[in-house]
Amino acid sequence: MAKKCVEVKTLHNYSLEKLIKIEKTLEGDYSKSLLRAVIMRYQGVHTTTIAQTIGKSIASVTIYINRWNEFGLDATIDFRGGSVGTFTDEMKEDLKRVVLNADPRAYGFEATNWNTHMLSKYIKDKYKKEYTAEWIRVILHQLGFSYKRGVYKPSKANPWEQEKFKKNVYPSG
């Protein structure tokens, strides 16, 4: 016996034409997909066809329609993900200043060059907020910093052998 298709129980006092107009004004992919699924299902289109048309899974279409039945137009509000960042512009400017101008030894570190772990500890000590070294790396990248490891260059080999270490000197294959 086949499973019964999910159905749109009510349009919540909207006409089909009004829902189509609302769909055209929506911005997010989630909201548009949800409303498109509701409209198509209300028109009698099978759930599998809806899933293929809007590029979502059958489970997603079912969830969309069930949310519509429960919440109406409020179901189109996308609450997924997103958060307010706690790394302030002041902290970014301070981080930039420290990387460019400050010596890590002045802040109690033994190294002469900054790394993300030391910067993370510096932020924790100064601002009492903890960030991972990876997040500090992302912030540095946003600020325009990059890091490239040095390339090993043999100095004691003869010049012809040194050429072998250069990139793209000899075609591969």
C-alpha positions as CSV (number, residue, x, y, z in Angstrom):
1,M,0.0,0.0,0.0
2,A,1.4,3.4,-1.0
3,K,2.1,6.1,1.5
4,K,-0.5,8.9,1.4
5,C,0.9,12.2,0.0
6,V,1.2,15.1,2.3
7,E,-1.5,17.7,1.6
8,V,-1.9,21.5,2.0
9,K,-4.7,21.7,4.5
10,T,-5.4,25.4,4.2
11,L,-4.1,28.5,2.4
12,H,-4.5,30.5,5.7
13,N,-6.9,33.0,4.1
14,Y,-4.7,33.7,1.1
15,S,-5.7,33.1,-2.5
16,L,-3.5,31.1,-4.8
17,E,-2.8,34.3,-6.9
18,K,-1.8,36.2,-3.8
19,L,0.7,33.4,-2.8
20,I,2.2,33.5,-6.3
21,K,2.7,37.3,-6.0
22,I,4.2,36.9,-2.5
23,E,6.6,34.2,-3.9
24,K,7.9,36.6,-6.5
25,T,8.7,39.1,-3.8
26,L,10.6,36.7,-1.5
27,E,14.4,36.9,-1.5
28,G,15.8,33.7,0.1
29,D,16.0,30.3,-1.6
30,Y,14.4,28.6,1.4
31,S,11.4,30.9,1.4
32,K,10.8,30.7,-2.3
33,S,11.2,26.9,-2.3
34,L,8.8,26.5,0.6
35,L,6.1,28.6,-1.0
36,R,6.6,27.1,-4.5
37,A,6.2,23.6,-2.9
38,V,3.0,24.7,-1.2
39,I,1.6,26.2,-4.4
40,M,2.4,23.2,-6.5
41,R,1.0,20.7,-3.9
42,Y,-2.2,22.7,-3.6
43,Q,-2.5,22.5,-7.3
44,G,-2.3,18.7,-7.1
45,V,1.3,18.2,-8.3
46,H,2.8,15.0,-6.8
47,T,5.5,15.4,-4.1
48,T,8.2,13.7,-6.2
49,T,7.6,16.1,-9.1
50,I,7.7,19.0,-6.7
51,A,11.0,17.8,-5.3
52,Q,12.5,17.5,-8.8
53,T,11.2,20.9,-9.9
54,I,12.6,22.9,-6.9
55,G,15.7,20.8,-6.5
56,K,15.0,19.5,-3.0
57,S,14.5,16.1,-1.5
58,I,11.1,14.6,-1.0
59,A,11.7,14.9,2.8
60,S,12.3,18.6,2.4
61,V,9.1,19.1,0.5
62,T,7.2,17.2,3.1
63,I,8.7,19.3,5.9
64,Y,7.9,22.5,3.9
65,I,4.3,21.6,3.5
66,N,3.9,20.5,7.1
67,R,5.4,23.8,8.3
68,W,3.0,25.7,6.1
69,N,0.1,23.8,7.5
70,E,1.2,24.7,11.0
71,F,2.5,28.2,10.7
72,G,1.2,29.6,7.4
73,L,3.2,32.5,5.9
74,D,5.4,32.6,9.0
75,A,6.9,29.3,7.8
76,T,8.7,31.2,5.1
77,I,11.0,32.9,7.6
78,D,14.4,31.3,7.5
79,F,15.8,30.7,11.0
80,R,18.6,28.4,9.9
81,G,22.1,29.3,10.9
82,G,23.7,32.7,11.1
83,S,24.9,34.4,14.3
84,V,26.2,37.7,15.4
85,G,30.0,37.8,15.4
86,T,31.7,38.8,18.6
87,F,35.0,39.8,17.0
88,T,34.7,43.6,16.9
89,D,36.2,46.1,14.5
90,E,38.3,47.4,17.3
91,M,39.7,43.9,17.9
92,K,40.5,43.6,14.2
93,E,42.3,46.9,14.1
94,D,44.3,46.0,17.2
95,L,45.1,42.6,15.7
96,K,46.3,44.2,12.5
97,R,48.4,46.7,14.5
98,V,50.0,44.0,16.6
99,V,50.9,41.8,13.7
100,L,52.4,44.6,11.7
101,N,54.2,46.6,14.5
102,A,54.6,44.6,17.7
103,D,57.2,42.1,18.7
104,P,55.8,39.0,20.4
105,R,58.6,39.1,23.0
106,A,57.1,42.3,24.3
107,Y,54.0,40.3,25.3
108,G,55.8,37.5,27.0
109,F,56.3,35.1,24.1
110,E,59.6,33.6,23.2
111,A,59.2,33.6,19.4
112,T,60.2,36.5,17.2
113,N,57.3,36.1,14.7
114,W,53.6,35.9,15.5
115,N,51.6,32.8,14.8
116,T,47.8,32.2,15.2
117,H,48.2,30.4,18.5
118,M,50.1,33.3,20.0
119,L,47.6,35.8,18.6
120,S,44.7,33.8,20.0
121,K,46.4,33.9,23.5
122,Y,47.0,37.7,23.0
123,I,43.3,38.3,22.3
124,K,42.3,36.1,25.2
125,D,44.6,38.0,27.6
126,K,43.6,41.5,26.4
127,Y,39.9,41.1,25.6
128,K,38.9,38.1,27.8
129,K,37.4,36.4,24.8
130,E,38.6,33.0,23.5
131,Y,39.0,32.3,19.8
132,T,40.6,29.3,18.1
133,A,43.8,29.7,16.1
134,E,41.8,28.7,13.0
135,W,39.4,31.6,13.6
136,I,42.3,34.0,14.0
137,R,43.7,32.7,10.7
138,V,40.4,33.4,9.0
139,I,40.3,37.0,10.5
140,L,43.9,37.5,9.4
141,H,43.0,36.4,5.9
142,Q,40.0,38.8,5.9
143,L,42.4,41.6,6.9
144,G,44.5,40.8,3.8
145,F,47.4,38.8,5.4
146,S,48.7,35.6,3.9
147,Y,51.4,33.2,4.6
148,K,53.6,31.3,2.2
149,R,56.2,28.8,3.3
150,G,59.7,29.3,2.0
151,V,60.9,27.1,-0.8
152,Y,63.9,25.0,-0.1
153,K,66.8,25.9,-2.4
154,P,69.9,23.8,-2.3
155,S,73.0,25.9,-2.1
156,K,75.8,23.4,-2.2
157,A,74.7,21.5,-5.3
158,N,76.1,22.5,-8.7
159,P,74.0,25.0,-10.7
160,W,72.7,22.4,-13.1
161,E,71.3,20.3,-10.3
162,Q,69.8,23.4,-8.6
163,E,67.7,24.0,-11.7
164,K,65.9,20.7,-11.1
165,F,64.4,22.1,-8.0
166,K,62.8,25.1,-9.7
167,K,59.1,24.8,-10.5
168,N,58.1,24.1,-14.1
169,V,61.6,23.8,-15.4
170,Y,61.0,20.4,-16.9
171,P,57.6,19.4,-18.3
172,S,55.9,16.6,-16.3
173,G,55.2,13.2,-17.9
